[in-house]
Amino acid sequence: MEGDNNDSSKYLEIIDSVKNENLALRTEIQQLKCIETSDAGQTAYQESQMRFRTVFEFSRLGNKIISSDLKIIQINPAMVALLGYSKKEDIIGTRILDYSPESEHQHWALLQKHLWEESTPFFTLETVLIRKDKTLIRVRVTSILFPDQGTNLGYTTIEDITEQHALKLQKEEFIGIASHELKTPITRLKAVLQLLNRMIKKESNIPEKIVTLAHEGQLYVGKLIHLVEDLLNSSKLEQGQLSIHRIKFPLSDVIEGCCNHVRLDRKHYVTHSGDLDTEIYADRHKIDQILVNFVNNAVKYAPLSEEIAIKVEKLTDRIKISVTDKGNGIPPEDVPHLFDRYYQVKKGEIQSSGLGLGLYISSEIIKRHGGEIGVDSQIGVGSSFWFTLPIED
C-alpha cells in the first residue's frame, strides 16, 4: 500500500508540473498577443519570446509546435530524446503521423478537429508513438492553440506514460482474476447462510445472539457480493467487454426484490410509488444492480434517514426511476464527480468504505441503455439519485 501511495504522489507531482508548464506557456502566449508595436512593446515582446523559448527548451516533458497539417515546426531536446533521436533536425519538418501507428491516426485527426476546426483552446488525449528503434511508447498529449503571424499553431506537451499504463493493465488483470476466484466461494457462502437462516426460523429455542449473528452474516455476505460484482464489471468495462442483455420485464421484478438486505439491517424501510407494473426493455440484472447501489448509498450516506423512497415516473418518451433519502445531502463540490471512477464522498472527516466504483459502473450501464443518470441534492434536505430509460415500442 505504501508503494501505491508513493506512485500516486509521484504521478500527482508530474501532473502538477505539466499544469504549471502549460500555464507558464499560455501566459507568455497571451502576453505576446497583447504587446503593442511600440519600442517598449517590441522590447517586451522580445523578452516574452525569450521566456517562452526558455520554458519550451528546458521542460523535462517533450514539447513540440505543430501546424494545422500536423507538420512539426519546432521541438525541444526532451522530445528528441523521447522519440529516440539525437538531433532536432532529424524530426523538424516531418509530420507527427510519421511517428504514429496507423491504428492511432484517428487520435490525431480528433486533435486537428478540436484545435483547428472547432477552435478548442485546450485538448488532451492518450495515444501511442513509435520511437526510432521501432519500440512503442504510450503518451499523454496536451495541446493548446495560439496565433502566430496570421495563422494558428498548436503547442503540445507529450508525457511518457508507458510504465503507468502497464501498471494499470496489470492491476485490471489482477482485479479480474481475483474477482472471478472470489465469486464462487462467496456465492456458496451466501447459499449456506440463507439455508441457516431458514433453519433458524423453524426453531424456537435458538439463542437470540445466534439469530442476530446469522442475520448479520447474510447481510455482510450480500455487501461482499456487490463489491465483487463492482470489481468484475469495472474490469469488463476497462476491457470493453461489459455486455447488455435486454429483456422485457415489469419494474416490480427488480424494485420489490432489490432491498432485502436493507430489511435485514432493521434500521431502514423502503417505500414505493408510481406504476411498478410499467414494463421496460433492459438488462434486468444490471438494472437491479443499479437500484441496489442507489439504496446502498442512501443507507451509507444518510444513516439517520429511516425512509428510503423509490419512485417510478412515466415521462413522454422515457421512464424515470429515483431513489430518495432524507439525509444531510451531498456537498455541491462533490456532485459533479459522483459518477467518476474511484470517487468517494467523505462523511465528515472520515473516508467512507467501498471502492468508489458503484456509481461509475451504474453510469456506464445506463449510457449503454441509451438513458441518462444524475443526482439532485440539497444540504440539510436529502438526495435523490435517478436514471432514465427510453420507452421501447
Contacts in CASP RR format, 6 or more apart in sequence:
PFRMAT RR
TARGET T0000
AUTHOR 0000-0000-0000
METHOD contacts of the structure
MODEL  1
MEGDNNDSSKYLEIIDSVKNENLALRTEIQQLKCIETSDAGQTAYQESQM
RFRTVFEFSRLGNKIISSDLKIIQINPAMVALLGYSKKEDIIGTRILDYS
PESEHQHWALLQKHLWEESTPFFTLETVLIRKDKTLIRVRVTSILFPDQG
TNLGYTTIEDITEQHALKLQKEEFIGIASHELKTPITRLKAVLQLLNRMI
KKESNIPEKIVTLAHEGQLYVGKLIHLVEDLLNSSKLEQGQLSIHRIKFP
LSDVIEGCCNHVRLDRKHYVTHSGDLDTEIYADRHKIDQILVNFVNNAVK
YAPLSEEIAIKVEKLTDRIKISVTDKGNGIPPEDVPHLFDRYYQVKKGEI
QSSGLGLGLYISSEIIKRHGGEIGVDSQIGVGSSFWFTLPIED
7 167 0 8 1.000
11 164 0 8 1.000
14 159 0 8 1.000
17 60 0 8 1.000
17 61 0 8 1.000
18 61 0 8 1.000
18 142 0 8 1.000
18 157 0 8 1.000
18 159 0 8 1.000
21 55 0 8 1.000
21 59 0 8 1.000
21 61 0 8 1.000
21 157 0 8 1.000
22 142 0 8 1.000
22 144 0 8 1.000
22 157 0 8 1.000
24 55 0 8 1.000
25 52 0 8 1.000
25 55 0 8 1.000
25 56 0 8 1.000
25 144 0 8 1.000
25 155 0 8 1.000
26 144 0 8 1.000
26 146 0 8 1.000
28 48 0 8 1.000
28 51 0 8 1.000
28 52 0 8 1.000
28 55 0 8 1.000
29 52 0 8 1.000
29 144 0 8 1.000
29 146 0 8 1.000
29 155 0 8 1.000
31 44 0 8 1.000
31 48 0 8 1.000
32 45 0 8 1.000
32 48 0 8 1.000
32 49 0 8 1.000
32 52 0 8 1.000
33 146 0 8 1.000
33 147 0 8 1.000
35 41 0 8 1.000
35 42 0 8 1.000
35 44 0 8 1.000
35 45 0 8 1.000
35 48 0 8 1.000
56 63 0 8 1.000
56 74 0 8 1.000
56 76 0 8 1.000
57 76 0 8 1.000
57 77 0 8 1.000
58 76 0 8 1.000
59 76 0 8 1.000
59 78 0 8 1.000
59 157 0 8 1.000
60 78 0 8 1.000
61 78 0 8 1.000
61 157 0 8 1.000
61 158 0 8 1.000
61 159 0 8 1.000
62 75 0 8 1.000
62 76 0 8 1.000
62 78 0 8 1.000
62 79 0 8 1.000
62 82 0 8 1.000
62 157 0 8 1.000
62 158 0 8 1.000
62 159 0 8 1.000
63 75 0 8 1.000
63 76 0 8 1.000
63 78 0 8 1.000
63 79 0 8 1.000
63 155 0 8 1.000
63 156 0 8 1.000
63 157 0 8 1.000
63 158 0 8 1.000
64 72 0 8 1.000
64 73 0 8 1.000
64 74 0 8 1.000
64 75 0 8 1.000
64 76 0 8 1.000
64 79 0 8 1.000
64 96 0 8 1.000
64 155 0 8 1.000
64 156 0 8 1.000
64 158 0 8 1.000
65 72 0 8 1.000
65 73 0 8 1.000
65 74 0 8 1.000
65 75 0 8 1.000
65 153 0 8 1.000
65 154 0 8 1.000
65 155 0 8 1.000
65 156 0 8 1.000
66 72 0 8 1.000
66 73 0 8 1.000
66 96 0 8 1.000
66 153 0 8 1.000
66 154 0 8 1.000
66 156 0 8 1.000
67 73 0 8 1.000
67 151 0 8 1.000
67 153 0 8 1.000
67 154 0 8 1.000
68 112 0 8 1.000
68 115 0 8 1.000
68 116 0 8 1.000
68 151 0 8 1.000
68 152 0 8 1.000
69 95 0 8 1.000
70 95 0 8 1.000
70 96 0 8 1.000
70 97 0 8 1.000
70 108 0 8 1.000
70 112 0 8 1.000
71 93 0 8 1.000
71 94 0 8 1.000
71 95 0 8 1.000
72 91 0 8 1.000
72 92 0 8 1.000
72 93 0 8 1.000
72 94 0 8 1.000
72 95 0 8 1.000
72 96 0 8 1.000
73 92 0 8 1.000
73 93 0 8 1.000
73 153 0 8 1.000
74 88 0 8 1.000
74 92 0 8 1.000
75 88 0 8 1.000
75 91 0 8 1.000
75 92 0 8 1.000
77 88 0 8 1.000
79 91 0 8 1.000
79 158 0 8 1.000
80 86 0 8 1.000
80 87 0 8 1.000
80 88 0 8 1.000
80 90 0 8 1.000
80 91 0 8 1.000
82 129 0 8 1.000
82 131 0 8 1.000
82 137 0 8 1.000
82 139 0 8 1.000
82 158 0 8 1.000
82 160 0 8 1.000
83 91 0 8 1.000
83 99 0 8 1.000
83 129 0 8 1.000
83 131 0 8 1.000
83 132 0 8 1.000
84 131 0 8 1.000
84 132 0 8 1.000
84 133 0 8 1.000
85 91 0 8 1.000
85 132 0 8 1.000
96 108 0 8 1.000
97 105 0 8 1.000
97 108 0 8 1.000
99 129 0 8 1.000
99 130 0 8 1.000
99 131 0 8 1.000
100 107 0 8 1.000
100 108 0 8 1.000
100 127 0 8 1.000
100 128 0 8 1.000
100 129 0 8 1.000
100 130 0 8 1.000
101 128 0 8 1.000
101 130 0 8 1.000
101 136 0 8 1.000
104 127 0 8 1.000
104 128 0 8 1.000
107 125 0 8 1.000
107 126 0 8 1.000
107 127 0 8 1.000
107 141 0 8 1.000
108 127 0 8 1.000
110 125 0 8 1.000
111 123 0 8 1.000
111 125 0 8 1.000
111 141 0 8 1.000
111 143 0 8 1.000
114 120 0 8 1.000
114 123 0 8 1.000
115 123 0 8 1.000
115 143 0 8 1.000
115 145 0 8 1.000
115 152 0 8 1.000
115 154 0 8 1.000
116 145 0 8 1.000
116 152 0 8 1.000
119 145 0 8 1.000
119 152 0 8 1.000
120 145 0 8 1.000
121 144 0 8 1.000
121 145 0 8 1.000
122 142 0 8 1.000
122 143 0 8 1.000
122 144 0 8 1.000
123 142 0 8 1.000
123 143 0 8 1.000
123 144 0 8 1.000
124 140 0 8 1.000
124 141 0 8 1.000
124 142 0 8 1.000
124 143 0 8 1.000
125 140 0 8 1.000
125 141 0 8 1.000
126 138 0 8 1.000
126 139 0 8 1.000
126 140 0 8 1.000
126 141 0 8 1.000
126 161 0 8 1.000
127 138 0 8 1.000
127 139 0 8 1.000
127 141 0 8 1.000
128 136 0 8 1.000
128 137 0 8 1.000
128 138 0 8 1.000
128 139 0 8 1.000
129 136 0 8 1.000
129 137 0 8 1.000
129 139 0 8 1.000
129 158 0 8 1.000
130 136 0 8 1.000
131 137 0 8 1.000
137 160 0 8 1.000
137 162 0 8 1.000
138 160 0 8 1.000
138 161 0 8 1.000
138 162 0 8 1.000
138 165 0 8 1.000
139 158 0 8 1.000
139 159 0 8 1.000
139 160 0 8 1.000
139 161 0 8 1.000
139 162 0 8 1.000
140 158 0 8 1.000
140 159 0 8 1.000
140 161 0 8 1.000
141 156 0 8 1.000
141 157 0 8 1.000
141 158 0 8 1.000
142 156 0 8 1.000
142 157 0 8 1.000
142 158 0 8 1.000
142 159 0 8 1.000
143 154 0 8 1.000
143 155 0 8 1.000
143 156 0 8 1.000
143 157 0 8 1.000
144 154 0 8 1.000
144 155 0 8 1.000
144 156 0 8 1.000
145 152 0 8 1.000
145 153 0 8 1.000
145 154 0 8 1.000
145 155 0 8 1.000
146 152 0 8 1.000
146 153 0 8 1.000
146 154 0 8 1.000
146 155 0 8 1.000
147 153 0 8 1.000
172 234 0 8 1.000
172 235 0 8 1.000
172 238 0 8 1.000
172 239 0 8 1.000
175 231 0 8 1.000
175 234 0 8 1.000
175 235 0 8 1.000
176 231 0 8 1.000
176 232 0 8 1.000
176 235 0 8 1.000
178 231 0 8 1.000
179 228 0 8 1.000
179 231 0 8 1.000
179 232 0 8 1.000
179 235 0 8 1.000
180 232 0 8 1.000
182 228 0 8 1.000
183 228 0 8 1.000
183 232 0 8 1.000
186 221 0 8 1.000
186 224 0 8 1.000
186 225 0 8 1.000
186 228 0 8 1.000
187 225 0 8 1.000
189 221 0 8 1.000
190 218 0 8 1.000
190 221 0 8 1.000
190 222 0 8 1.000
190 225 0 8 1.000
193 214 0 8 1.000
193 217 0 8 1.000
193 218 0 8 1.000
193 221 0 8 1.000
194 218 0 8 1.000
196 214 0 8 1.000
197 214 0 8 1.000
197 215 0 8 1.000
197 218 0 8 1.000
200 206 0 8 1.000
200 210 0 8 1.000
200 211 0 8 1.000
200 214 0 8 1.000
215 264 0 8 1.000
218 264 0 8 1.000
219 261 0 8 1.000
219 264 0 8 1.000
219 265 0 8 1.000
222 261 0 8 1.000
223 261 0 8 1.000
223 296 0 8 1.000
226 289 0 8 1.000
226 292 0 8 1.000
226 293 0 8 1.000
226 296 0 8 1.000
227 354 0 8 1.000
227 355 0 8 1.000
229 289 0 8 1.000
230 355 0 8 1.000
230 356 0 8 1.000
230 357 0 8 1.000
230 358 0 8 1.000
230 361 0 8 1.000
231 355 0 8 1.000
231 357 0 8 1.000
233 242 0 8 1.000
233 289 0 8 1.000
233 357 0 8 1.000
233 361 0 8 1.000
233 365 0 8 1.000
234 341 0 8 1.000
234 355 0 8 1.000
234 357 0 8 1.000
234 360 0 8 1.000
234 361 0 8 1.000
236 242 0 8 1.000
236 243 0 8 1.000
237 361 0 8 1.000
237 364 0 8 1.000
242 364 0 8 1.000
242 365 0 8 1.000
242 368 0 8 1.000
244 282 0 8 1.000
244 283 0 8 1.000
244 286 0 8 1.000
244 365 0 8 1.000
244 368 0 8 1.000
244 369 0 8 1.000
245 283 0 8 1.000
245 285 0 8 1.000
246 281 0 8 1.000
246 282 0 8 1.000
246 283 0 8 1.000
246 369 0 8 1.000
247 281 0 8 1.000
247 282 0 8 1.000
247 283 0 8 1.000
247 284 0 8 1.000
248 279 0 8 1.000
248 280 0 8 1.000
248 281 0 8 1.000
248 392 0 8 1.000
249 279 0 8 1.000
249 280 0 8 1.000
249 282 0 8 1.000
249 284 0 8 1.000
250 276 0 8 1.000
250 277 0 8 1.000
250 278 0 8 1.000
250 279 0 8 1.000
251 275 0 8 1.000
251 276 0 8 1.000
251 277 0 8 1.000
251 278 0 8 1.000
251 279 0 8 1.000
251 280 0 8 1.000
251 312 0 8 1.000
251 319 0 8 1.000
251 321 0 8 1.000
252 276 0 8 1.000
252 277 0 8 1.000
253 284 0 8 1.000
254 284 0 8 1.000
254 287 0 8 1.000
254 288 0 8 1.000
254 291 0 8 1.000
255 272 0 8 1.000
255 276 0 8 1.000
255 291 0 8 1.000
255 310 0 8 1.000
255 312 0 8 1.000
255 321 0 8 1.000
256 272 0 8 1.000
256 276 0 8 1.000
257 288 0 8 1.000
258 288 0 8 1.000
258 291 0 8 1.000
258 292 0 8 1.000
258 295 0 8 1.000
259 270 0 8 1.000
259 292 0 8 1.000
259 295 0 8 1.000
259 308 0 8 1.000
259 310 0 8 1.000
261 292 0 8 1.000
261 296 0 8 1.000
262 268 0 8 1.000
262 269 0 8 1.000
262 270 0 8 1.000
262 295 0 8 1.000
262 299 0 8 1.000
262 308 0 8 1.000
263 269 0 8 1.000
263 270 0 8 1.000
265 299 0 8 1.000
267 299 0 8 1.000
267 303 0 8 1.000
267 306 0 8 1.000
268 298 0 8 1.000
268 299 0 8 1.000
268 305 0 8 1.000
268 306 0 8 1.000
268 307 0 8 1.000
268 308 0 8 1.000
269 306 0 8 1.000
269 307 0 8 1.000
269 308 0 8 1.000
270 295 0 8 1.000
270 307 0 8 1.000
270 308 0 8 1.000
270 309 0 8 1.000
270 310 0 8 1.000
271 307 0 8 1.000
271 308 0 8 1.000
271 309 0 8 1.000
271 310 0 8 1.000
272 309 0 8 1.000
272 310 0 8 1.000
272 311 0 8 1.000
272 312 0 8 1.000
273 309 0 8 1.000
273 310 0 8 1.000
273 311 0 8 1.000
273 312 0 8 1.000
274 311 0 8 1.000
274 312 0 8 1.000
274 313 0 8 1.000
275 312 0 8 1.000
275 314 0 8 1.000
276 312 0 8 1.000
278 312 0 8 1.000
278 314 0 8 1.000
278 319 0 8 1.000
280 287 0 8 1.000
280 319 0 8 1.000
280 389 0 8 1.000
280 391 0 8 1.000
280 392 0 8 1.000
281 392 0 8 1.000
282 369 0 8 1.000
282 389 0 8 1.000
283 365 0 8 1.000
283 369 0 8 1.000
286 365 0 8 1.000
287 365 0 8 1.000
287 389 0 8 1.000
289 361 0 8 1.000
289 362 0 8 1.000
289 365 0 8 1.000
290 362 0 8 1.000
290 365 0 8 1.000
290 366 0 8 1.000
290 387 0 8 1.000
291 310 0 8 1.000
291 321 0 8 1.000
291 323 0 8 1.000
293 358 0 8 1.000
293 359 0 8 1.000
293 361 0 8 1.000
293 362 0 8 1.000
294 323 0 8 1.000
294 362 0 8 1.000
294 385 0 8 1.000
295 308 0 8 1.000
295 310 0 8 1.000
295 323 0 8 1.000
297 323 0 8 1.000
297 359 0 8 1.000
297 385 0 8 1.000
298 305 0 8 1.000
298 308 0 8 1.000
298 323 0 8 1.000
298 324 0 8 1.000
298 325 0 8 1.000
298 383 0 8 1.000
298 385 0 8 1.000
299 308 0 8 1.000
300 347 0 8 1.000
300 352 0 8 1.000
300 353 0 8 1.000
301 325 0 8 1.000
301 327 0 8 1.000
301 328 0 8 1.000
301 329 0 8 1.000
301 330 0 8 1.000
301 345 0 8 1.000
301 347 0 8 1.000
301 352 0 8 1.000
301 383 0 8 1.000
302 325 0 8 1.000
302 326 0 8 1.000
302 327 0 8 1.000
302 328 0 8 1.000
302 329 0 8 1.000
302 382 0 8 1.000
302 383 0 8 1.000
304 327 0 8 1.000
305 325 0 8 1.000
305 326 0 8 1.000
305 327 0 8 1.000
305 382 0 8 1.000
307 325 0 8 1.000
307 326 0 8 1.000
308 323 0 8 1.000
308 324 0 8 1.000
308 325 0 8 1.000
309 323 0 8 1.000
309 324 0 8 1.000
309 325 0 8 1.000
310 321 0 8 1.000
310 322 0 8 1.000
310 323 0 8 1.000
310 324 0 8 1.000
311 321 0 8 1.000
311 322 0 8 1.000
311 324 0 8 1.000
312 319 0 8 1.000
312 320 0 8 1.000
312 321 0 8 1.000
313 319 0 8 1.000
313 320 0 8 1.000
313 321 0 8 1.000
313 322 0 8 1.000
314 320 0 8 1.000
314 391 0 8 1.000
315 388 0 8 1.000
317 390 0 8 1.000
317 391 0 8 1.000
318 371 0 8 1.000
318 388 0 8 1.000
318 389 0 8 1.000
318 390 0 8 1.000
318 391 0 8 1.000
319 388 0 8 1.000
319 389 0 8 1.000
319 391 0 8 1.000
320 386 0 8 1.000
320 387 0 8 1.000
320 388 0 8 1.000
321 386 0 8 1.000
321 387 0 8 1.000
321 388 0 8 1.000
321 389 0 8 1.000
322 384 0 8 1.000
322 385 0 8 1.000
322 386 0 8 1.000
323 384 0 8 1.000
323 385 0 8 1.000
323 386 0 8 1.000
324 382 0 8 1.000
324 383 0 8 1.000
324 384 0 8 1.000
324 385 0 8 1.000
325 382 0 8 1.000
325 383 0 8 1.000
325 384 0 8 1.000
326 381 0 8 1.000
326 382 0 8 1.000
327 380 0 8 1.000
327 381 0 8 1.000
327 382 0 8 1.000
327 383 0 8 1.000
328 379 0 8 1.000
328 380 0 8 1.000
328 382 0 8 1.000
329 377 0 8 1.000
329 378 0 8 1.000
329 379 0 8 1.000
329 380 0 8 1.000
329 381 0 8 1.000
329 382 0 8 1.000
329 383 0 8 1.000
330 338 0 8 1.000
330 345 0 8 1.000
330 375 0 8 1.000
330 377 0 8 1.000
330 379 0 8 1.000
330 383 0 8 1.000
331 345 0 8 1.000
331 379 0 8 1.000
332 379 0 8 1.000
334 345 0 8 1.000
335 375 0 8 1.000
335 377 0 8 1.000
337 343 0 8 1.000
338 345 0 8 1.000
338 359 0 8 1.000
338 374 0 8 1.000
338 375 0 8 1.000
339 359 0 8 1.000
339 360 0 8 1.000
339 362 0 8 1.000
339 363 0 8 1.000
339 373 0 8 1.000
339 374 0 8 1.000
340 360 0 8 1.000
341 356 0 8 1.000
341 357 0 8 1.000
341 360 0 8 1.000
342 355 0 8 1.000
342 356 0 8 1.000
342 357 0 8 1.000
342 360 0 8 1.000
343 356 0 8 1.000
343 359 0 8 1.000
343 360 0 8 1.000
344 351 0 8 1.000
344 352 0 8 1.000
344 354 0 8 1.000
344 356 0 8 1.000
345 352 0 8 1.000
346 352 0 8 1.000
359 385 0 8 1.000
362 373 0 8 1.000
362 387 0 8 1.000
363 373 0 8 1.000
366 372 0 8 1.000
366 373 0 8 1.000
366 387 0 8 1.000
366 388 0 8 1.000
366 389 0 8 1.000
367 373 0 8 1.000
369 389 0 8 1.000
369 390 0 8 1.000
370 389 0 8 1.000
370 390 0 8 1.000
371 387 0 8 1.000
371 388 0 8 1.000
371 389 0 8 1.000
371 390 0 8 1.000
372 387 0 8 1.000
372 388 0 8 1.000
373 386 0 8 1.000
373 387 0 8 1.000
373 388 0 8 1.000
374 385 0 8 1.000
374 386 0 8 1.000
374 387 0 8 1.000
375 383 0 8 1.000
375 384 0 8 1.000
375 385 0 8 1.000
375 386 0 8 1.000
376 383 0 8 1.000
376 384 0 8 1.000
376 386 0 8 1.000
377 383 0 8 1.000
377 384 0 8 1.000
END
